[in-house]
Amino acid sequence: MAKFLAGTSGYQYDHWSGVFYPEDLPSSEWFEYYAERFSTVEINNTFYGLPDTEVFADWRRRAPEGFTYILKYSRYGSHLKKLKDPEGHVATFIERSRPLHDLMGPILVQLPPNWSADPDRLRAFLDVAPPEFRWALEVRDPAWLQEPIYDILRDHNSALVIHDMIEDHPEVLTADWVYLRYHGGPRGRYTYQRMAAEAAKVREHLAAGRDVYAFFNNDAHGWALENARQLIRYVTG
């Protein structure tokens, strides 16, 4: 049976205090509060600076049963190296995160904007990426939205992230699972009608046997939380 997981892109937002988190709840307890209400989260810390193994072990201890972490691939590998020389940064990422492996969902690789498509570099990266993990690729330059890129992703059962940071981003499936990201668009907050339409698409994927991961990055005013809850309710209710 296909699974559906939805949550937010990060949970450590000061402006969620009083909106989502009780005002008197210390930030050190925010994760536990979040994890009681959502079964998954994208972790941004791993993008900006890869933590020590002890940090991953702590995340493992704090997670409730059935919780899934989505780790964002390191900025060093995706932006500074632009996927070049993957053997080193892939091995480091996988080794550091080892304590968390049994709770990990897909690894999110977000590419930088204004970087023209480089199929050879993408293929070399995915050839090194351990296939026991699911790898999701979010592109920010429309030049990457082309068949040679899709073919490479299909060869590795890696998902092209479907998102709205690029206008008219195609809903191309390159894996037997689906990764959706909602950045908020110009209005930030998604309407009930939009969430109902998205839920219908999710149900179609699930009926076809495809796992679906969906994350909301429109953190302003706690809208990501509201929209994630709506999507979950429309899909499962």
mmCIF file of the C-alpha atoms, coordinates in Angstrom:
data_MODEL
# 
_entry.id   MODEL 
# 
loop_
_atom_site.group_PDB 
_atom_site.id 
_atom_site.type_symbol 
_atom_site.label_atom_id 
_atom_site.label_alt_id 
_atom_site.label_comp_id 
_atom_site.label_asym_id 
_atom_site.label_entity_id 
_atom_site.label_seq_id 
_atom_site.pdbx_PDB_ins_code 
_atom_site.Cartn_x 
_atom_site.Cartn_y 
_atom_site.Cartn_z 
_atom_site.occupancy 
_atom_site.B_iso_or_equiv 
_atom_site.pdbx_formal_charge 
_atom_site.auth_seq_id 
_atom_site.auth_comp_id 
_atom_site.auth_asym_id 
_atom_site.auth_atom_id 
_atom_site.pdbx_PDB_model_num 
ATOM 1   C CA . MET A 1 1   ? 0.000   0.000  0.000   1.00 0.00 ? 1   MET A CA 1 
ATOM 2   C CA . ALA A 1 2   ? 1.400   3.377  -1.012  1.00 0.00 ? 2   ALA A CA 1 
ATOM 3   C CA . LYS A 1 3   ? 2.149   5.844  1.773   1.00 0.00 ? 3   LYS A CA 1 
ATOM 4   C CA . PHE A 1 4   ? 1.504   9.561  2.025   1.00 0.00 ? 4   PHE A CA 1 
ATOM 5   C CA . LEU A 1 5   ? 3.612   11.857 4.203   1.00 0.00 ? 5   LEU A CA 1 
ATOM 6   C CA . ALA A 1 6   ? 3.142   15.611 4.474   1.00 0.00 ? 6   ALA A CA 1 
ATOM 7   C CA . GLY A 1 7   ? 4.771   18.222 6.676   1.00 0.00 ? 7   GLY A CA 1 
ATOM 8   C CA . THR A 1 8   ? 6.694   21.468 6.605   1.00 0.00 ? 8   THR A CA 1 
ATOM 9   C CA . SER A 1 9   ? 10.109  22.558 5.409   1.00 0.00 ? 9   SER A CA 1 
ATOM 10  C CA . GLY A 1 10  ? 11.700  23.018 8.802   1.00 0.00 ? 10  GLY A CA 1 
ATOM 11  C CA . TYR A 1 11  ? 10.061  23.581 12.181  1.00 0.00 ? 11  TYR A CA 1 
ATOM 12  C CA . GLN A 1 12  ? 12.364  26.031 13.991  1.00 0.00 ? 12  GLN A CA 1 
ATOM 13  C CA . TYR A 1 13  ? 10.717  29.341 13.167  1.00 0.00 ? 13  TYR A CA 1 
ATOM 14  C CA . ASP A 1 14  ? 10.542  32.000 15.867  1.00 0.00 ? 14  ASP A CA 1 
ATOM 15  C CA . HIS A 1 15  ? 7.436   33.491 14.276  1.00 0.00 ? 15  HIS A CA 1 
ATOM 16  C CA . TRP A 1 16  ? 5.564   30.228 14.873  1.00 0.00 ? 16  TRP A CA 1 
ATOM 17  C CA . SER A 1 17  ? 5.668   30.870 18.617  1.00 0.00 ? 17  SER A CA 1 
ATOM 18  C CA . GLY A 1 18  ? 2.178   31.917 19.623  1.00 0.00 ? 18  GLY A CA 1 
ATOM 19  C CA . VAL A 1 19  ? 0.861   30.862 16.211  1.00 0.00 ? 19  VAL A CA 1 
ATOM 20  C CA . PHE A 1 20  ? 1.624   27.140 16.421  1.00 0.00 ? 20  PHE A CA 1 
ATOM 21  C CA . TYR A 1 21  ? 3.822   26.623 19.453  1.00 0.00 ? 21  TYR A CA 1 
ATOM 22  C CA . PRO A 1 22  ? 2.497   27.809 22.827  1.00 0.00 ? 22  PRO A CA 1 
ATOM 23  C CA . GLU A 1 23  ? 4.214   31.070 23.740  1.00 0.00 ? 23  GLU A CA 1 
ATOM 24  C CA . ASP A 1 24  ? 5.554   29.594 26.972  1.00 0.00 ? 24  ASP A CA 1 
ATOM 25  C CA . LEU A 1 25  ? 6.996   26.487 25.284  1.00 0.00 ? 25  LEU A CA 1 
ATOM 26  C CA . PRO A 1 26  ? 10.816  26.682 25.127  1.00 0.00 ? 26  PRO A CA 1 
ATOM 27  C CA . SER A 1 27  ? 12.319  26.252 21.680  1.00 0.00 ? 27  SER A CA 1 
ATOM 28  C CA . SER A 1 28  ? 14.169  23.175 22.944  1.00 0.00 ? 28  SER A CA 1 
ATOM 29  C CA . GLU A 1 29  ? 10.790  21.406 23.044  1.00 0.00 ? 29  GLU A CA 1 
ATOM 30  C CA . TRP A 1 30  ? 9.461   22.563 19.691  1.00 0.00 ? 30  TRP A CA 1 
ATOM 31  C CA . PHE A 1 31  ? 10.432  19.388 17.868  1.00 0.00 ? 31  PHE A CA 1 
ATOM 32  C CA . GLU A 1 32  ? 8.485   17.154 20.248  1.00 0.00 ? 32  GLU A CA 1 
ATOM 33  C CA . TYR A 1 33  ? 5.449   19.415 19.909  1.00 0.00 ? 33  TYR A CA 1 
ATOM 34  C CA . TYR A 1 34  ? 5.728   19.365 16.121  1.00 0.00 ? 34  TYR A CA 1 
ATOM 35  C CA . ALA A 1 35  ? 6.256   15.584 15.962  1.00 0.00 ? 35  ALA A CA 1 
ATOM 36  C CA . GLU A 1 36  ? 3.060   14.974 17.935  1.00 0.00 ? 36  GLU A CA 1 
ATOM 37  C CA . ARG A 1 37  ? 1.134   16.640 15.104  1.00 0.00 ? 37  ARG A CA 1 
ATOM 38  C CA . PHE A 1 38  ? 3.069   15.722 11.965  1.00 0.00 ? 38  PHE A CA 1 
ATOM 39  C CA . SER A 1 39  ? 4.801   12.486 11.002  1.00 0.00 ? 39  SER A CA 1 
ATOM 40  C CA . THR A 1 40  ? 7.573   14.025 8.879   1.00 0.00 ? 40  THR A CA 1 
ATOM 41  C CA . VAL A 1 41  ? 9.683   17.159 8.447   1.00 0.00 ? 41  VAL A CA 1 
ATOM 42  C CA . GLU A 1 42  ? 12.333  18.502 6.105   1.00 0.00 ? 42  GLU A CA 1 
ATOM 43  C CA . ILE A 1 43  ? 15.559  19.285 7.941   1.00 0.00 ? 43  ILE A CA 1 
ATOM 44  C CA . ASN A 1 44  ? 17.317  22.391 6.624   1.00 0.00 ? 44  ASN A CA 1 
ATOM 45  C CA . ASN A 1 45  ? 20.278  22.285 9.040   1.00 0.00 ? 45  ASN A CA 1 
ATOM 46  C CA . THR A 1 46  ? 22.002  19.687 6.891   1.00 0.00 ? 46  THR A CA 1 
ATOM 47  C CA . PHE A 1 47  ? 21.981  22.087 3.939   1.00 0.00 ? 47  PHE A CA 1 
ATOM 48  C CA . TYR A 1 48  ? 23.688  25.017 5.634   1.00 0.00 ? 48  TYR A CA 1 
ATOM 49  C CA . GLY A 1 49  ? 26.232  23.018 7.612   1.00 0.00 ? 49  GLY A CA 1 
ATOM 50  C CA . LEU A 1 50  ? 26.502  19.272 8.039   1.00 0.00 ? 50  LEU A CA 1 
ATOM 51  C CA . PRO A 1 51  ? 26.212  18.462 11.768  1.00 0.00 ? 51  PRO A CA 1 
ATOM 52  C CA . ASP A 1 52  ? 28.393  16.000 13.628  1.00 0.00 ? 52  ASP A CA 1 
ATOM 53  C CA . THR A 1 53  ? 27.235  12.405 13.946  1.00 0.00 ? 53  THR A CA 1 
ATOM 54  C CA . GLU A 1 54  ? 26.211  13.064 17.565  1.00 0.00 ? 54  GLU A CA 1 
ATOM 55  C CA . VAL A 1 55  ? 23.566  15.531 16.382  1.00 0.00 ? 55  VAL A CA 1 
ATOM 56  C CA . PHE A 1 56  ? 22.017  12.933 14.087  1.00 0.00 ? 56  PHE A CA 1 
ATOM 57  C CA . ALA A 1 57  ? 22.029  10.470 16.977  1.00 0.00 ? 57  ALA A CA 1 
ATOM 58  C CA . ASP A 1 58  ? 20.178  13.025 19.108  1.00 0.00 ? 58  ASP A CA 1 
ATOM 59  C CA . TRP A 1 59  ? 17.579  13.523 16.379  1.00 0.00 ? 59  TRP A CA 1 
ATOM 60  C CA . ARG A 1 60  ? 17.161  9.754  16.322  1.00 0.00 ? 60  ARG A CA 1 
ATOM 61  C CA . ARG A 1 61  ? 16.544  9.594  20.067  1.00 0.00 ? 61  ARG A CA 1 
ATOM 62  C CA . ARG A 1 62  ? 13.997  12.405 20.019  1.00 0.00 ? 62  ARG A CA 1 
ATOM 63  C CA . ALA A 1 63  ? 11.870  11.066 17.181  1.00 0.00 ? 63  ALA A CA 1 
ATOM 64  C CA . PRO A 1 64  ? 8.638   9.236  18.016  1.00 0.00 ? 64  PRO A CA 1 
ATOM 65  C CA . GLU A 1 65  ? 7.916   5.845  16.498  1.00 0.00 ? 65  GLU A CA 1 
ATOM 66  C CA . GLY A 1 66  ? 7.049   6.073  12.813  1.00 0.00 ? 66  GLY A CA 1 
ATOM 67  C CA . PHE A 1 67  ? 8.531   9.542  12.299  1.00 0.00 ? 67  PHE A CA 1 
ATOM 68  C CA . THR A 1 68  ? 10.368  10.245 9.023   1.00 0.00 ? 68  THR A CA 1 
ATOM 69  C CA . TYR A 1 69  ? 13.156  12.770 8.528   1.00 0.00 ? 69  TYR A CA 1 
ATOM 70  C CA . ILE A 1 70  ? 13.823  14.314 5.132   1.00 0.00 ? 70  ILE A CA 1 
ATOM 71  C CA . LEU A 1 71  ? 17.395  15.581 5.012   1.00 0.00 ? 71  LEU A CA 1 
ATOM 72  C CA . LYS A 1 72  ? 18.340  18.388 2.674   1.00 0.00 ? 72  LYS A CA 1 
ATOM 73  C CA . TYR A 1 73  ? 21.619  17.610 0.955   1.00 0.00 ? 73  TYR A CA 1 
ATOM 74  C CA . SER A 1 74  ? 24.576  19.759 1.929   1.00 0.00 ? 74  SER A CA 1 
ATOM 75  C CA . ARG A 1 75  ? 25.020  23.118 0.249   1.00 0.00 ? 75  ARG A CA 1 
ATOM 76  C CA . TYR A 1 76  ? 28.690  22.257 -0.137  1.00 0.00 ? 76  TYR A CA 1 
ATOM 77  C CA . GLY A 1 77  ? 27.827  19.440 -2.537  1.00 0.00 ? 77  GLY A CA 1 
ATOM 78  C CA . SER A 1 78  ? 24.875  21.024 -4.328  1.00 0.00 ? 78  SER A CA 1 
ATOM 79  C CA . HIS A 1 79  ? 25.875  24.691 -4.569  1.00 0.00 ? 79  HIS A CA 1 
ATOM 80  C CA . LEU A 1 80  ? 29.608  25.094 -3.984  1.00 0.00 ? 80  LEU A CA 1 
ATOM 81  C CA . LYS A 1 81  ? 30.728  21.937 -5.794  1.00 0.00 ? 81  LYS A CA 1 
ATOM 82  C CA . LYS A 1 82  ? 27.661  21.870 -8.059  1.00 0.00 ? 82  LYS A CA 1 
ATOM 83  C CA . LEU A 1 83  ? 27.654  18.063 -7.760  1.00 0.00 ? 83  LEU A CA 1 
ATOM 84  C CA . LYS A 1 84  ? 31.291  17.853 -8.929  1.00 0.00 ? 84  LYS A CA 1 
ATOM 85  C CA . ASP A 1 85  ? 33.554  15.190 -7.382  1.00 0.00 ? 85  ASP A CA 1 
ATOM 86  C CA . PRO A 1 86  ? 30.600  13.466 -5.700  1.00 0.00 ? 86  PRO A CA 1 
ATOM 87  C CA . GLU A 1 87  ? 32.562  10.621 -4.134  1.00 0.00 ? 87  GLU A CA 1 
ATOM 88  C CA . GLY A 1 88  ? 33.793  12.829 -1.306  1.00 0.00 ? 88  GLY A CA 1 
ATOM 89  C CA . HIS A 1 89  ? 30.733  14.861 -0.323  1.00 0.00 ? 89  HIS A CA 1 
ATOM 90  C CA . VAL A 1 90  ? 28.270  11.999 -0.845  1.00 0.00 ? 90  VAL A CA 1 
ATOM 91  C CA . ALA A 1 91  ? 30.308  9.675  1.381   1.00 0.00 ? 91  ALA A CA 1 
ATOM 92  C CA . THR A 1 92  ? 30.605  12.356 4.067   1.00 0.00 ? 92  THR A CA 1 
ATOM 93  C CA . PHE A 1 93  ? 26.876  13.056 4.041   1.00 0.00 ? 93  PHE A CA 1 
ATOM 94  C CA . ILE A 1 94  ? 25.930  9.385  4.256   1.00 0.00 ? 94  ILE A CA 1 
ATOM 95  C CA . GLU A 1 95  ? 28.458  8.597  6.984   1.00 0.00 ? 95  GLU A CA 1 
ATOM 96  C CA . ARG A 1 96  ? 27.550  11.586 9.168   1.00 0.00 ? 96  ARG A CA 1 
ATOM 97  C CA . SER A 1 97  ? 23.834  10.786 8.973   1.00 0.00 ? 97  SER A CA 1 
ATOM 98  C CA . ARG A 1 98  ? 24.291  7.078  9.721   1.00 0.00 ? 98  ARG A CA 1 
ATOM 99  C CA . PRO A 1 99  ? 22.549  7.116  13.141  1.00 0.00 ? 99  PRO A CA 1 
ATOM 100 C CA . LEU A 1 100 ? 19.411  8.396  11.430  1.00 0.00 ? 100 LEU A CA 1 
ATOM 101 C CA . HIS A 1 101 ? 19.323  6.056  8.447   1.00 0.00 ? 101 HIS A CA 1 
ATOM 102 C CA . ASP A 1 102 ? 16.425  3.915  9.654   1.00 0.00 ? 102 ASP A CA 1 
ATOM 103 C CA . LEU A 1 103 ? 14.226  7.020  10.001  1.00 0.00 ? 103 LEU A CA 1 
ATOM 104 C CA . MET A 1 104 ? 15.226  8.710  6.757   1.00 0.00 ? 104 MET A CA 1 
ATOM 105 C CA . GLY A 1 105 ? 12.980  9.288  3.805   1.00 0.00 ? 105 GLY A CA 1 
ATOM 106 C CA . PRO A 1 106 ? 14.253  10.758 0.531   1.00 0.00 ? 106 PRO A CA 1 
ATOM 107 C CA . ILE A 1 107 ? 17.330  12.967 0.493   1.00 0.00 ? 107 ILE A CA 1 
ATOM 108 C CA . LEU A 1 108 ? 16.443  16.335 -1.033  1.00 0.00 ? 108 LEU A CA 1 
ATOM 109 C CA . VAL A 1 109 ? 19.049  17.762 -3.410  1.00 0.00 ? 109 VAL A CA 1 
ATOM 110 C CA . GLN A 1 110 ? 18.227  21.387 -4.222  1.00 0.00 ? 110 GLN A CA 1 
ATOM 111 C CA . LEU A 1 111 ? 20.262  22.822 -7.080  1.00 0.00 ? 111 LEU A CA 1 
ATOM 112 C CA . PRO A 1 112 ? 21.193  26.515 -7.292  1.00 0.00 ? 112 PRO A CA 1 
ATOM 113 C CA . PRO A 1 113 ? 19.473  29.002 -9.604  1.00 0.00 ? 113 PRO A CA 1 
ATOM 114 C CA . ASN A 1 114 ? 21.249  30.302 -12.694 1.00 0.00 ? 114 ASN A CA 1 
ATOM 115 C CA . TRP A 1 115 ? 23.078  27.052 -13.335 1.00 0.00 ? 115 TRP A CA 1 
ATOM 116 C CA . SER A 1 116 ? 22.548  25.613 -16.788 1.00 0.00 ? 116 SER A CA 1 
ATOM 117 C CA . ALA A 1 117 ? 21.785  21.927 -17.072 1.00 0.00 ? 117 ALA A CA 1 
ATOM 118 C CA . ASP A 1 118 ? 24.758  19.599 -16.738 1.00 0.00 ? 118 ASP A CA 1 
ATOM 119 C CA . PRO A 1 119 ? 23.537  16.062 -17.512 1.00 0.00 ? 119 PRO A CA 1 
ATOM 120 C CA . ASP A 1 120 ? 26.987  14.490 -17.205 1.00 0.00 ? 120 ASP A CA 1 
ATOM 121 C CA . ARG A 1 121 ? 27.525  15.898 -13.744 1.00 0.00 ? 121 ARG A CA 1 
ATOM 122 C CA . LEU A 1 122 ? 24.066  14.810 -12.602 1.00 0.00 ? 122 LEU A CA 1 
ATOM 123 C CA . ARG A 1 123 ? 24.617  11.281 -13.875 1.00 0.00 ? 123 ARG A CA 1 
ATOM 124 C CA . ALA A 1 124 ? 28.011  11.057 -12.165 1.00 0.00 ? 124 ALA A CA 1 
ATOM 125 C CA . PHE A 1 125 ? 26.442  12.227 -8.910  1.00 0.00 ? 125 PHE A CA 1 
ATOM 126 C CA . LEU A 1 126 ? 23.565  9.743  -9.027  1.00 0.00 ? 126 LEU A CA 1 
ATOM 127 C CA . ASP A 1 127 ? 25.915  6.922  -10.025 1.00 0.00 ? 127 ASP A CA 1 
ATOM 128 C CA . VAL A 1 128 ? 27.696  7.485  -6.705  1.00 0.00 ? 128 VAL A CA 1 
ATOM 129 C CA . ALA A 1 129 ? 24.569  8.132  -4.609  1.00 0.00 ? 129 ALA A CA 1 
ATOM 130 C CA . PRO A 1 130 ? 23.704  4.937  -2.671  1.00 0.00 ? 130 PRO A CA 1 
ATOM 131 C CA . PRO A 1 131 ? 20.583  3.404  -4.256  1.00 0.00 ? 131 PRO A CA 1 
ATOM 132 C CA . GLU A 1 132 ? 19.228  2.242  -0.903  1.00 0.00 ? 132 GLU A CA 1 
ATOM 133 C CA . PHE A 1 133 ? 18.185  5.865  -0.360  1.00 0.00 ? 133 PHE A CA 1 
ATOM 134 C CA . ARG A 1 134 ? 15.649  7.764  -2.403  1.00 0.00 ? 134 ARG A CA 1 
ATOM 135 C CA . TRP A 1 135 ? 17.077  10.891 -4.024  1.00 0.00 ? 135 TRP A CA 1 
ATOM 136 C CA . ALA A 1 136 ? 14.874  13.860 -4.946  1.00 0.00 ? 136 ALA A CA 1 
ATOM 137 C CA . LEU A 1 137 ? 16.161  16.624 -7.224  1.00 0.00 ? 137 LEU A CA 1 
ATOM 138 C CA . GLU A 1 138 ? 14.744  20.144 -7.034  1.00 0.00 ? 138 GLU A CA 1 
ATOM 139 C CA . VAL A 1 139 ? 15.949  22.375 -9.855  1.00 0.00 ? 139 VAL A CA 1 
ATOM 140 C CA . ARG A 1 140 ? 15.727  26.164 -9.725  1.00 0.00 ? 140 ARG A CA 1 
ATOM 141 C CA . ASP A 1 141 ? 16.879  26.875 -13.294 1.00 0.00 ? 141 ASP A CA 1 
ATOM 142 C CA . PRO A 1 142 ? 14.326  25.995 -16.020 1.00 0.00 ? 142 PRO A CA 1 
ATOM 143 C CA . ALA A 1 143 ? 17.198  24.838 -18.251 1.00 0.00 ? 143 ALA A CA 1 
ATOM 144 C CA . TRP A 1 144 ? 17.189  21.575 -16.286 1.00 0.00 ? 144 TRP A CA 1 
ATOM 145 C CA . LEU A 1 145 ? 13.619  20.789 -17.319 1.00 0.00 ? 145 LEU A CA 1 
ATOM 146 C CA . GLN A 1 146 ? 14.461  18.667 -20.355 1.00 0.00 ? 146 GLN A CA 1 
ATOM 147 C CA . GLU A 1 147 ? 14.191  15.032 -21.408 1.00 0.00 ? 147 GLU A CA 1 
ATOM 148 C CA . PRO A 1 148 ? 17.903  14.120 -21.026 1.00 0.00 ? 148 PRO A CA 1 
ATOM 149 C CA . ILE A 1 149 ? 17.664  15.132 -17.351 1.00 0.00 ? 149 ILE A CA 1 
ATOM 150 C CA . TYR A 1 150 ? 14.420  13.205 -16.889 1.00 0.00 ? 150 TYR A CA 1 
ATOM 151 C CA . ASP A 1 151 ? 16.006  10.123 -18.454 1.00 0.00 ? 151 ASP A CA 1 
ATOM 152 C CA . ILE A 1 152 ? 18.937  10.233 -16.026 1.00 0.00 ? 152 ILE A CA 1 
ATOM 153 C CA . LEU A 1 153 ? 16.557  10.537 -13.092 1.00 0.00 ? 153 LEU A CA 1 
ATOM 154 C CA . ARG A 1 154 ? 14.477  7.625  -14.385 1.00 0.00 ? 154 ARG A CA 1 
ATOM 155 C CA . ASP A 1 155 ? 17.599  5.484  -14.752 1.00 0.00 ? 155 ASP A CA 1 
ATOM 156 C CA . HIS A 1 156 ? 18.204  5.958  -11.011 1.00 0.00 ? 156 HIS A CA 1 
ATOM 157 C CA . ASN A 1 157 ? 14.546  5.958  -9.869  1.00 0.00 ? 157 ASN A CA 1 
ATOM 158 C CA . SER A 1 158 ? 15.146  9.472  -8.565  1.00 0.00 ? 158 SER A CA 1 
ATOM 159 C CA . ALA A 1 159 ? 12.272  11.934 -8.384  1.00 0.00 ? 159 ALA A CA 1 
ATOM 160 C CA . LEU A 1 160 ? 12.162  15.328 -10.026 1.00 0.00 ? 160 LEU A CA 1 
ATOM 161 C CA . VAL A 1 161 ? 10.654  17.540 -7.332  1.00 0.00 ? 161 VAL A CA 1 
ATOM 162 C CA . ILE A 1 162 ? 7.441   19.156 -8.529  1.00 0.00 ? 162 ILE A CA 1 
ATOM 163 C CA . HIS A 1 163 ? 7.300   22.698 -7.139  1.00 0.00 ? 163 HIS A CA 1 
ATOM 164 C CA . ASP A 1 164 ? 6.059   26.214 -7.863  1.00 0.00 ? 164 ASP A CA 1 
ATOM 165 C CA . MET A 1 165 ? 9.248   28.281 -7.678  1.00 0.00 ? 165 MET A CA 1 
ATOM 166 C CA . ILE A 1 166 ? 9.463   27.906 -11.453 1.00 0.00 ? 166 ILE A CA 1 
ATOM 167 C CA . GLU A 1 167 ? 6.390   29.107 -13.311 1.00 0.00 ? 167 GLU A CA 1 
ATOM 168 C CA . ASP A 1 168 ? 4.540   26.288 -15.088 1.00 0.00 ? 168 ASP A CA 1 
ATOM 169 C CA . HIS A 1 169 ? 6.900   23.647 -13.704 1.00 0.00 ? 169 HIS A CA 1 
ATOM 170 C CA . PRO A 1 170 ? 5.985   20.386 -15.476 1.00 0.00 ? 170 PRO A CA 1 
ATOM 171 C CA . GLU A 1 171 ? 4.502   17.576 -13.401 1.00 0.00 ? 171 GLU A CA 1 
ATOM 172 C CA . VAL A 1 172 ? 6.906   15.008 -14.790 1.00 0.00 ? 172 VAL A CA 1 
ATOM 173 C CA . LEU A 1 173 ? 7.245   11.681 -12.992 1.00 0.00 ? 173 LEU A CA 1 
ATOM 174 C CA . THR A 1 174 ? 10.730  10.175 -13.076 1.00 0.00 ? 174 THR A CA 1 
ATOM 175 C CA . ALA A 1 175 ? 10.402  7.614  -10.268 1.00 0.00 ? 175 ALA A CA 1 
ATOM 176 C CA . ASP A 1 176 ? 7.885   5.200  -8.805  1.00 0.00 ? 176 ASP A CA 1 
ATOM 177 C CA . TRP A 1 177 ? 7.358   7.723  -5.991  1.00 0.00 ? 177 TRP A CA 1 
ATOM 178 C CA . VAL A 1 178 ? 6.530   11.447 -5.935  1.00 0.00 ? 178 VAL A CA 1 
ATOM 179 C CA . TYR A 1 179 ? 8.003   14.479 -4.176  1.00 0.00 ? 179 TYR A CA 1 
ATOM 180 C CA . LEU A 1 180 ? 6.002   17.725 -3.987  1.00 0.00 ? 180 LEU A CA 1 
ATOM 181 C CA . ARG A 1 181 ? 7.148   21.075 -2.560  1.00 0.00 ? 181 ARG A CA 1 
ATOM 182 C CA . TYR A 1 182 ? 4.929   24.102 -2.057  1.00 0.00 ? 182 TYR A CA 1 
ATOM 183 C CA . HIS A 1 183 ? 6.832   27.367 -1.706  1.00 0.00 ? 183 HIS A CA 1 
ATOM 184 C CA . GLY A 1 184 ? 3.794   29.618 -1.494  1.00 0.00 ? 184 GLY A CA 1 
ATOM 185 C CA . GLY A 1 185 ? 3.853   31.438 -4.795  1.00 0.00 ? 185 GLY A CA 1 
ATOM 186 C CA . PRO A 1 186 ? 3.067   35.165 -4.909  1.00 0.00 ? 186 PRO A CA 1 
ATOM 187 C CA . ARG A 1 187 ? 0.307   34.989 -2.265  1.00 0.00 ? 187 ARG A CA 1 
ATOM 188 C CA . GLY A 1 188 ? 2.054   32.753 0.230   1.00 0.00 ? 188 GLY A CA 1 
ATOM 189 C CA . ARG A 1 189 ? -1.094  31.045 1.432   1.00 0.00 ? 189 ARG A CA 1 
ATOM 190 C CA . TYR A 1 190 ? -2.806  28.378 -0.634  1.00 0.00 ? 190 TYR A CA 1 
ATOM 191 C CA . THR A 1 191 ? -6.575  28.417 -0.947  1.00 0.00 ? 191 THR A CA 1 
ATOM 192 C CA . TYR A 1 192 ? -8.859  25.584 0.102   1.00 0.00 ? 192 TYR A CA 1 
ATOM 193 C CA . GLN A 1 193 ? -9.668  25.063 -3.561  1.00 0.00 ? 193 GLN A CA 1 
ATOM 194 C CA . ARG A 1 194 ? -6.006  24.675 -4.480  1.00 0.00 ? 194 ARG A CA 1 
ATOM 195 C CA . MET A 1 195 ? -5.421  22.198 -1.675  1.00 0.00 ? 195 MET A CA 1 
ATOM 196 C CA . ALA A 1 196 ? -8.481  20.191 -2.699  1.00 0.00 ? 196 ALA A CA 1 
ATOM 197 C CA . ALA A 1 197 ? -7.151  20.023 -6.264  1.00 0.00 ? 197 ALA A CA 1 
ATOM 198 C CA . GLU A 1 198 ? -3.708  18.965 -5.035  1.00 0.00 ? 198 GLU A CA 1 
ATOM 199 C CA . ALA A 1 199 ? -5.279  16.308 -2.821  1.00 0.00 ? 199 ALA A CA 1 
ATOM 200 C CA . ALA A 1 200 ? -7.042  14.823 -5.836  1.00 0.00 ? 200 ALA A CA 1 
ATOM 201 C CA . LYS A 1 201 ? -3.678  14.473 -7.600  1.00 0.00 ? 201 LYS A CA 1 
ATOM 202 C CA . VAL A 1 202 ? -2.128  12.886 -4.521  1.00 0.00 ? 202 VAL A CA 1 
ATOM 203 C CA . ARG A 1 203 ? -4.938  10.346 -4.318  1.00 0.00 ? 203 ARG A CA 1 
ATOM 204 C CA . GLU A 1 204 ? -4.350  9.438  -7.966  1.00 0.00 ? 204 GLU A CA 1 
ATOM 205 C CA . HIS A 1 205 ? -0.673  8.788  -7.256  1.00 0.00 ? 205 HIS A CA 1 
ATOM 206 C CA . LEU A 1 206 ? -1.504  6.676  -4.220  1.00 0.00 ? 206 LEU A CA 1 
ATOM 207 C CA . ALA A 1 207 ? -4.060  4.667  -6.179  1.00 0.00 ? 207 ALA A CA 1 
ATOM 208 C CA . ALA A 1 208 ? -1.340  3.953  -8.749  1.00 0.00 ? 208 ALA A CA 1 
ATOM 209 C CA . GLY A 1 209 ? 0.931   2.625  -5.992  1.00 0.00 ? 209 GLY A CA 1 
ATOM 210 C CA . ARG A 1 210 ? 3.240   5.636  -5.782  1.00 0.00 ? 210 ARG A CA 1 
ATOM 211 C CA . ASP A 1 211 ? 4.391   6.911  -2.378  1.00 0.00 ? 211 ASP A CA 1 
ATOM 212 C CA . VAL A 1 212 ? 3.913   10.673 -2.054  1.00 0.00 ? 212 VAL A CA 1 
ATOM 213 C CA . TYR A 1 213 ? 5.954   13.130 0.020   1.00 0.00 ? 213 TYR A CA 1 
ATOM 214 C CA . ALA A 1 214 ? 4.633   16.701 0.273   1.00 0.00 ? 214 ALA A CA 1 
ATOM 215 C CA . PHE A 1 215 ? 6.229   19.639 2.070   1.00 0.00 ? 215 PHE A CA 1 
ATOM 216 C CA . PHE A 1 216 ? 5.255   23.265 2.574   1.00 0.00 ? 216 PHE A CA 1 
ATOM 217 C CA . ASN A 1 217 ? 7.849   26.029 2.663   1.00 0.00 ? 217 ASN A CA 1 
ATOM 218 C CA . ASN A 1 218 ? 5.460   28.993 3.016   1.00 0.00 ? 218 ASN A CA 1 
ATOM 219 C CA . ASP A 1 219 ? 6.401   29.505 6.663   1.00 0.00 ? 219 ASP A CA 1 
ATOM 220 C CA . ALA A 1 220 ? 5.188   33.112 7.009   1.00 0.00 ? 220 ALA A CA 1 
ATOM 221 C CA . HIS A 1 221 ? 2.289   33.437 9.462   1.00 0.00 ? 221 HIS A CA 1 
ATOM 222 C CA . GLY A 1 222 ? 2.282   29.672 9.943   1.00 0.00 ? 222 GLY A CA 1 
ATOM 223 C CA . TRP A 1 223 ? 0.630   29.141 6.579   1.00 0.00 ? 223 TRP A CA 1 
ATOM 224 C CA . ALA A 1 224 ? 2.783   26.090 5.888   1.00 0.00 ? 224 ALA A CA 1 
ATOM 225 C CA . LEU A 1 225 ? 1.251   24.388 8.917   1.00 0.00 ? 225 LEU A CA 1 
ATOM 226 C CA . GLU A 1 226 ? -2.277  25.316 7.890   1.00 0.00 ? 226 GLU A CA 1 
ATOM 227 C CA . ASN A 1 227 ? -1.837  24.151 4.304   1.00 0.00 ? 227 ASN A CA 1 
ATOM 228 C CA . ALA A 1 228 ? -0.106  20.914 5.311   1.00 0.00 ? 228 ALA A CA 1 
ATOM 229 C CA . ARG A 1 229 ? -2.995  20.092 7.624   1.00 0.00 ? 229 ARG A CA 1 
ATOM 230 C CA . GLN A 1 230 ? -5.481  20.874 4.872   1.00 0.00 ? 230 GLN A CA 1 
ATOM 231 C CA . LEU A 1 231 ? -3.734  18.610 2.397   1.00 0.00 ? 231 LEU A CA 1 
ATOM 232 C CA . ILE A 1 232 ? -3.539  15.764 4.910   1.00 0.00 ? 232 ILE A CA 1 
ATOM 233 C CA . ARG A 1 233 ? -7.215  16.162 5.754   1.00 0.00 ? 233 ARG A CA 1 
ATOM 234 C CA . TYR A 1 234 ? -8.309  16.244 2.108   1.00 0.00 ? 234 TYR A CA 1 
ATOM 235 C CA . VAL A 1 235 ? -6.211  13.212 1.188   1.00 0.00 ? 235 VAL A CA 1 
ATOM 236 C CA . THR A 1 236 ? -6.990  11.021 4.181   1.00 0.00 ? 236 THR A CA 1 
ATOM 237 C CA . GLY A 1 237 ? -10.417 12.262 5.206   1.00 0.00 ? 237 GLY A CA 1 
# 
